């Protein structure tokens, strides 16, 4: 197995284990507590069975198509100090994604995510770092995806307040 496939397999396995643990420990964990709202972004902190988790999140300004039934969409940047996870970018469109169908775009910059179920992530830390740099400079970010049933969606997120929310989340889990 080549290095990129091995790296992707490890990340998928880790994320699967994380979410299984996250949802089972979420019942026992404290509710995420808002530590600040910054324009269109908000920062939260909570403690799960493994330690402190800090994240910045936003909801889209626009979701298309309007008649497509789905749960809420969210864009996150997460930090988990005890697990040495930082700058983890994830997105949910509120429905089950078709495999490898999620892209984020702003200006000439485009980033491809891998998906599992209702969530999608970037493959490596370098891509996460590049997208965060881009998000700090951008005013908007669009996330396009395809549902398992073939429906195409596009969510438009504001980056107003991102830098402040990101910095608070990063410092809260430092």
Secondary structure by P-SEA (a helix, b strand, c coil): ccaaaaaaaaaaaaaaaaaaaaaaacccccccccccccccbbbbbbcccccccccccccccccccccccccccccbbbbbcccccccbbbbbcccccccccbbbbcccbbbbbbbcccccccccaaaaaaaaaaaaaccbbbbbbccccbbbbbbbbbccaaaaaaaaaaaaac
